[in-house]
Amino acid sequence: MYNRKLKPRLPLKSIVEEYKCGKARLMLMLEDSEDPAVRSIQPQLRSGRKWKVDKAVKQTKEGLKMKGVISLAQTGKKRLASERVE
């Protein structure tokens, strides 16, 4: 990885994307842990200056909630939001 002559096999964007996914996965795993001691710690994950893992996860969760609310539209003769959403 520290060799100057060899080019990386993956483009830099892919490496950064994998890094971000890994950090987000780790944060969600720690937040949703079954162990109450792990869940209560709320660790601060190091992620850099430009991208913060906690803000990214929060934005994604809010986006998914909004997508769920928007998808509750009336279709056909059914009542509004007549289907159960999990």
Contact map, one row per residue, 1 for C-alpha under 8 A:
11100001000000000000000000000000000000000000000000000000000000000000000000000000000000
11110000000000000000000000000000000000000000000000000000000000000000000000000000000000
11111100000000000000000000000000000000000000000000000000000000000000000000000000000000
01111110000000000000000000000000000000000000000000000000000000000000000000000000000000
00111110000000000000000000000000000000000000000000000000000000000000000000000000000000
00111111000000000000000000000000000000000000000000000000000000000000000000000000000000
00011111100000000000000000000000000000000000000000000000000000000000000000000000000000
10000111111000000000000000000000000000000000000000000000000000000000000000000000000000
00000011111000000000000000000000000000000000000000000000000000000000000000000000000000
00000001111101100000000000000000000000000000000000000000000000000000000000000000000000
00000001111111100000000000000000000000000000000000000000000000000000000000000000000000
00000000011111110000000000000000000000000000000000000000000000000000000000000000000000
00000000001111111000000000000000000000000000000000000000000000000000000000000000000000
00000000011111111100000000000000000000000000000000000000000000000000000000000000000000
00000000011111111110000000000000000000000000000000000000000000000000000000000000000000
00000000000111111111000000000000000000000000000000000000000000000000000000000000000000
00000000000011111111100000000000000000000000000000000000000000000000000000000000000000
00000000000001111111110000000000000000000000000000000000000000000000000000000000000000
00000000000000111111111000000000000000000000000000000000000000000000000000000000000000
00000000000000011111111100000000000000000000000000001000000000000000000000000000000000
00000000000000001111111110000000000000000000000000000000000000000000000000000000000000
00000000000000000111111111000000000000000000000000000000000000000000000000000000000000
00000000000000000011111111100000000000000000101000001000000000000000000000000000000000
00000000000000000001111111110000000000000000000000001101100000000000000000000000000000
00000000000000000000111111111000000000000000000000000000000000000000000000000000000000
00000000000000000000011111111100000000000000000000000000000000000000000000000000000000
00000000000000000000001111111110000000000000100000001100000000000000000000000000000000
00000000000000000000000111111111000000000000000000000000100000000000000000000000000000
00000000000000000000000011111111100000000000000000000000000000000000000000000000000000
00000000000000000000000001111111100001100100000000000000000000000000000000000000000000
00000000000000000000000000111111100001100100000000000000000000000000000000000000000000
00000000000000000000000000011111110000100000000000000000000000000000000000000000000000
00000000000000000000000000001111111101100000000000000000000000000000000000000000000000
00000000000000000000000000000001111100100000000000000000000000000000000000000000000000
00000000000000000000000000000000111111100000000000000000000000000000000000000000000000
00000000000000000000000000000000111111110000000000000000000000000000000000000000000000
00000000000000000000000000000000001111111000000000000000000000000000000000000000000000
00000000000000000000000000000110101111111100000000000000000000000000000000000000000000
00000000000000000000000000000111111111111100000000000000000000000000000000000000000000
00000000000000000000000000000000000111111100000000000000000000000000000000000000000000
00000000000000000000000000000000000011111110000000000000000000000000000000000000000000
00000000000000000000000000000110000001111111000000000000000000000000000000000000000000
00000000000000000000000000000000000000001111100000000000000000000000000000000000000000
00000000000000000000000000000000000000000111110000000000000000000000000000000000000000
00000000000000000000001000100000000000000011111000001000000000000000000000000000000000
00000000000000000000000000000000000000000001111100000000000000000000000000000000000000
00000000000000000000001000000000000000000000111110111000000000000000000000000000000000
00000000000000000000000000000000000000000000011111110000000000000000000000000000000000
00000000000000000000000000000000000000000000001111110000000000000000000000000000000000
00000000000000000000000000000000000000000000000111110000000000000000000000000000000000
00000000000000000000000000000000000000000000001111111001000000000000000000000000000000
00000000000000000000000000000000000000000000001111111111000000000000000000000000000000
00000000000000000001001100100000000000000000101000111111100000000000000000000000000000
00000000000000000000000100100000000000000000000000011111110000000000000000000000000000
00000000000000000000000000000000000000000000000000011111111000000000000000000000000000
00000000000000000000000100000000000000000000000000111111111100000000000000000000000000
00000000000000000000000100010000000000000000000000001111111110000000000000000000000000
00000000000000000000000000000000000000000000000000000111111111000000000000000000000000
00000000000000000000000000000000000000000000000000000011111111100000000000000000000000
00000000000000000000000000000000000000000000000000000001111111110000000000000000000000
00000000000000000000000000000000000000000000000000000000111111111000000000000000000000
00000000000000000000000000000000000000000000000000000000011111111100000000000000000000
00000000000000000000000000000000000000000000000000000000001111111110000000000000000000
00000000000000000000000000000000000000000000000000000000000111111111000000000000000000
00000000000000000000000000000000000000000000000000000000000011111111100000000000000000
00000000000000000000000000000000000000000000000000000000000001111111110000000000000000
00000000000000000000000000000000000000000000000000000000000000111111111000000000000000
00000000000000000000000000000000000000000000000000000000000000011111111100000000000010
00000000000000000000000000000000000000000000000000000000000000001111111100000000000000
00000000000000000000000000000000000000000000000000000000000000000111111110000000000000
00000000000000000000000000000000000000000000000000000000000000000011111110000000000000
00000000000000000000000000000000000000000000000000000000000000000001111111000001100000
00000000000000000000000000000000000000000000000000000000000000000000011111100001100000
00000000000000000000000000000000000000000000000000000000000000000000000111111111100000
00000000000000000000000000000000000000000000000000000000000000000000000011111111000000
00000000000000000000000000000000000000000000000000000000000000000000000001111100000000
00000000000000000000000000000000000000000000000000000000000000000000000001111110000000
00000000000000000000000000000000000000000000000000000000000000000000000001111111010000
00000000000000000000000000000000000000000000000000000000000000000000000001101111110000
00000000000000000000000000000000000000000000000000000000000000000000000111100111110000
00000000000000000000000000000000000000000000000000000000000000000000000111000011111100
00000000000000000000000000000000000000000000000000000000000000000000000000000111111100
00000000000000000000000000000000000000000000000000000000000000000000000000000000111110
00000000000000000000000000000000000000000000000000000000000000000000000000000000111111
00000000000000000000000000000000000000000000000000000000000000000001000000000000001111
00000000000000000000000000000000000000000000000000000000000000000000000000000000000111
